């Protein structure tokens, strides 16, 4: 699906920066014209800090794409929220020239200590705030966000709603929490398979597809839809399913 088609229907579709073997640059050039936005997969902090001009050439800024970034999943939360934010900002500096509109952050794992988790996020937000880039917290295994409404609202976090996680980890309460649903800015779409396999949406069961439609009906206007499948064929096969789930009339 071309970006012009997607934006012409008032919907912004995105794909991750790894849909074929190669560098971020090779993936971005491939995706240009096929989707509206690229989600930069900055999952590994140390690897990303080693990116050079071959990975992230200046010419990427001229592509007809918008961008957002997924922050590393290996941030040093054990050293505190400020340390985690500082490393995340160092990674962000690698792609700042692309003007990412928002970033996705996994909440820290604190082994059943929500007070510590919230304190870490407050410290993270205090350091991050100077960047001016919105942070979206993602629902992940063991953290459905539903016990975090207060801190999300008070610290002005947005929400990245991962539908694959919602389905695979039985996190349906998230979609029933209006305070959180109003804060959704980005949606990750995949079929969970066995909990979290990031399968194409063609693998959704009939029950999962029904739930996905209910969730989609309650999304705010203007959210970005990222097909979080890490090979292009799977992304391409997912897009018609996603259009159906979102209620977008087929042009066929």
Phi, psi and omega in degrees: 000128181281154180299323181296324178294315182296310183292331179296336177265008177076018181236133178261113176261143180227160175225156178287160182280017173221090176239356174208154180299132180148184182283169173303318182298316180297319178294317182295318178298320179296318184284338181300124184091347179259328176225168180276330189217150176244132173267112183287120183272089181260053191290325186249110187301310185295319178298318181293324178295340178271359180298140177239197185295333178292325180280318187227067180291155182300332184296342180299331182294342181271352180291150180281062183226150162257169191220149161221172186227143171260116183292160182304147177266000181246035179294149185277066180300332179298340178265001178111161181294325179294319178295319178298317180294321181297317178292320178299321178293324177296320176293317179302324181303332180295332184240009184299330181295345177272357178054058178302137185283336184194164177229152179254136181230130170282130175301149180292146175276117181237020171053053175079020179244082184296330179296318177293318177304313182293321178296321177297319181290325175298315179294321177300311183298324181298322179281319186291330191307327182295340180291333181077007183256126182298142177253128177251125175275136182257138172288125183231176178303128178081359180214084182280001180075348187290344175259017185238016185304316184297310183291324178299316179289314184293326180265004177059038170283148167268184180234132167258109183272112177266107184290326176300319177292318179303317181285316187285334183246017177053054182254036184300336180299334180300316182287351178258012181250096188302323182299326179276319180299327178294340183263003179290128177240340183217139178237128173266127181243127170195163172272135187288331187059234175273084176075301188204058184267353180054052179276159174302156183293345174297342180272000176299136172286163177305320179293318179295322179294322177298316179296318180300320179295320179296317179297314182300324182295338183259006181285147175294161175292149171084008179287157176263139183247111179256123173278104186270066176237134194259038168206142191297320180304318179294322176297312183298318179292332183283331189299316177296325177295317180296319176302318179296315180299322181278352179079026178274124182298139177289145177266357183290000000 
